[in-house]
Amino acid sequence: MTKVLLIDDDVELVKLIREYLLQENFEVETAHDGETGVVYAESLAPDLVVLDVMMPKLNGIEVLRRIRAGSNVPILMLTAKGDDEHRIVGLELGADDYVPKPCTPRELVARIRAILRRMAPASQDQQAQISVGELTIWPERRLVEWAGEPVNLTSTEFNLLEVLVRQAGRVVSKSDLSTLALGRPLSRFDRTIDVHLSSIRQKLGTMPMAANAYRPCTAWAIN
């Protein structure tokens, strides 16, 4: 069973979401404050973390920072509706996606499944390594190297880069990127793609010889 760690101080909401996730055949662990959430993320080895931004002791941004210091587990942030600042900071620190609160358990589960689908093993015809210039990715192993050096990407960053590498030499729209890499349609004013691509560029830009080399994520269309 897929193990989900739910970190949120809203006890009633956690109870509601937990019951829904259990009905959908997920294993669920819960924490009601940031400090406990960090400990559980390290000790329980969840397959995915659902993390609220506003919490006591440690807020969600600091929890995200601490989890990302030692793990690339997929993290889905719960943010207040219209809270663009925390949303963007979370994405920049390595959150894979976000859901604005209030949200329904059904919507949350759909977003969780979309993230997990993108992490599933590649089909037989997609397993071989793919190389573009100095960049090589292994879809089945979800590994990336630049000029022989490993690149540490979050699950969503990997998904985006894989789509772009497979479409190397062609323009890929933000709408297509959202559908193929995030598993959901692009929403109006959604900056998730922009933030993740910026992070990918920054990570590739720190690699040897990257400054003057071809980068497959530099050309894409805006819808």
VOBA-451557 format. One record per residue: residue in one letter; x, y, z of N, C-alpha, C in turn. Coordinates in steps of 0.05 Angstrom, whole numbers, plus 5000, padded with zeros to 4 digits. Atoms other than C-alpha are relative to their C-alpha. Layout:
N
aXYZXYZXYZ/...
//
This chain:
223
m501749765000500050005000501850255000/t498649755000502250714986499750145026/k500149874973504051075051500150304996/v500249715000501951795057500350125028/l499749864975504252245113498650274998/l501649765000499252795128500850185024/i499149824979502053395167498350255000/d501949774999496753905188499050025028/d500949964973494654205254497050015003/d502950014999487254205235499149725004/v500650274992485153585272497549894985/e502550105014478153535241500549954970/l499450035028480853635171501749754995/v498350235002486253115182498449745002/k501750234996481052625207498449944975/l501650035024476652745146501749894977/i498350085022482352675096501149725005/r498950274993485252065132497949794993/e502150205005478551695128499649964970/y500350025029477951855054502349854988/l497650135011485051635039500049705007/l500250284993483950985077498049854982/q502050125018477750845035501149964972/e498850025027482050954973502549825001/n497850214997486950414998502850125003/f497549894992492450875022500649925029/e499250014972496350755086500650285009/v499949724992496051405126501350035028/e498949924975500451685181499550305003/t500749724996498852365212501750135021/a498649834980502352925250498650265001/h501549764997499253545278501850255006/d498249774998505453995284502549944984/g497750025018511654135244502249835010/e497850154989516753835291499549694997/t500750285002513153165294500049914970/g500150065029512153195218502849944989/v497350055009519653245206501149735009/v499250264989521052655252498749774986/y501450225014515752225219500949974971/a499150015028518152415149502649854998/e497450135000525052155168499849715009/s500150274988522951535208498149814987/l502150185011516751275172500349954970/a499550055029519351315100497550014984/p502549995016512751545069500650024970/d499749985029511651504994499350284990/l500849735008508652204993499250155026/v500749844977507752775043498150224992/v501949775004501753245046500650195024/l498949824980504153865083498550275000/d501349744997500254465109502150225005/v498049784996503755145108499850115028/m500349874975500855455171499649805023/m500050194978502555035233501550115023/p498549924977505055125304502849875001/k497250104995512355005327501750044975/l498649955025514954955256497950044978/n501949985021511155235197500749824976/g499650195022510454845133502450054983/i497649935016515955225096502549895013/e497750104987521055045149500049695001/v500250295002518554325151501049904973/l499250075027519354295076503150024997/r497149965002526454575081501549775013/r498650214985528454055133499749734986/i500450265014525353465095501749994975/r498549995025528653685030503049985005/a497150024995535453715064501049714999/g499150285000535452955066498349814984/s501850185014529952685022498750144976/n501449905023526752764954497249884998/v502750104999520152464976498150214988/p501949815011514352784936498550145022/i501449844980511253354976497950174987/l502349855010504353644963499350205022/m500549794980503254314998497150075001/l502649884996496654555026500350295007/t499649714996496355315020497350145001/a502449844999491155835036499450114972/k500849905026487256054975501050294997/g498949735005490756664945502750055013/d497549964986497056554986502349944980/d498150045021501756634926502949995011/e497249984990507956814968501049735011/h499250264988508156165009500049794978/r500250195022506155774947502650004983/i497649985017512056024906502549935016/v497750084984517055964963500149705004/g500150294997514755254974501049854975/l499150125025515755074901503050044996/e497149945003522555414901501749825018/l498550174981524654994961499749704994/g500250285008522554344927497449865003/a502650125000515154234937499349914971/d500750105027512353824879497550134989/d502549875010505554144875498650115025/y501549894978500354494917497049984995/v502949995002492954484931499050235018/p501149794983489355114956497949905019/k502150074981485155045019497950234999/p501150264994479454945028499949824975/c500150185023479754324984498449755009/t501550254993475653684981501949775001/p498250235000478753014998500249874972/r499950115026476952784928502150144982/e498049845015481053354897502849935009/l497450064989486853204943501049734990/v499350275008486852464926500750004970/a499449985029486652624851502750114996/r497449885003492753064859502249815010/i498150204990496352534900500549784979/r499750215020494952004847501550104976/a498649895023497452464792503050015005/i497250004993504052554828501249725000/l499050284999504751804841500249874973/r500050125027503051624769502650084986/r497649905013508852054746502549885011/m497750134988513451674792500149704994/a500250295005511250984768502249924980/p498050095019516350554730499250044971/a500549955028516950714657499249754985/s500750235017513950264604502549904986/q497650135012518549794566501350174979/d498849845021519450274508501050275009/q499049754989521250854554502349965020/q498150054979526450524598502850074993/a497349955008532750644558500850285007/q499049734994537151234575499550184976/i500449805021535951874536502250215004/s497949804999541652354520499550234981/v500149765017541553064494502450175008/g497649854993548353394491501449875024/e498750114976551653314559498049895021/l502050094982545053134592499149714994/t501050275002543052404604498049945022/i501950084979536852144640499449714996/w500850285000534751444659497150005012/p502749984991527051454663499249795021/e500850214981526250784698501250045028/r498649964974531350954752499750285010/r500449724993529451694753502650135009/l497449884995536651904750500750194977/v499149805019539752504715503050055004/e497249924999546952654698500650224979/w499149805019550253254666503049974998/a497250045004557053114636501249805020/g499150214982557552494680499650065029/e500549924972555752874744497149985007/p502850034992549252704781498750275005/v501649764994543853234784497749925018/n502150074980539253224845497550164994/l502549875007532153374823497749885017/t502450104987525453314858498449844979/s501550185018520352834828498750174978/t501349845020516553394792502050134981/e497949895018522953714765500949784981/f499250225018524953034738497949964978/n502150045019518152954705500050214978/l499949785020518653634671502449974981/l497650025017525753514647499749764981/e500450235017523852824620498350084976/v501749915022518253134579501550174980/l498549835018522853664551502149864985/v497950155014528453184535498849834978/r501350175020523652724498499050174976/q500949825021521353334459502250184990/a497749835007528353614447499850094971/g500249895026528454074387497350104992/r502849905005520954224391499150185023/v501149824980517154764427497849855016/v502050134983513054504486498550225016/s501549794986507454934514499849955029/k500450044971506255054588497649825005/s502450174997499454734579500749714997/d499250285005502554094551501849915023/l498350074977507854104606498449935025/s501750044976502554154660498649734998/t501450255003498653574631501849765001/l498250235002504553114616501749965025/a498150034977508953264677498650025027/l501549974975503953474731497549835001/g502450175001498153044708497450165004/r502449844997493153624710500150234980/p500049785019490854184664501250255013/l498949754990494254864670497850195008/s502049814990490355354713500950284993/r499449725005489956094699501750115023/f498249874981495556484735501649805016/d498550214986498755824757503050034992/r497149965006506355944763501749755007/t498550244992508155234783502149924979/i498250075021511355074716502450195000/d497949805001515355724716502049965023/v498250034977518155604786501749754997/h498550255003520154884772502150024978/l498149975022523455054706502350185008/s497949824990527255624740502049845018/s498450164983529755124791501849804984/i498450185017531954624737502350154987/r497949845013535755174700502250075020/q498049934980539255384764501749755007/k498550244994541254664780501949924977/l498350065023543854534710502150214996/g498049795003547355204710502349985019/t497850044982551654984768501849774992/m498550235008554154374731502450084983/p497749945017560954344696499250034971/m500449955028560854634625497150084993/a502849955006553454804631499650284989/a500549725007554255554620499750044970/n500149965029555455494545498949764985/a501050255012552154824532497150024994/y502950015007545354634504498449935025/r501850064978539854644556497249944988/p502550075012533454284535497650145012/c502349874989529054694580500150304997/t499849715004530855384553497950104980/a501949915020525655404497497449865003/w502750114998518255314509498050234997/a502049805006511955674492498250065024/i501949924979507256064538497350024988/n502849995009499855954527498450215016/
//
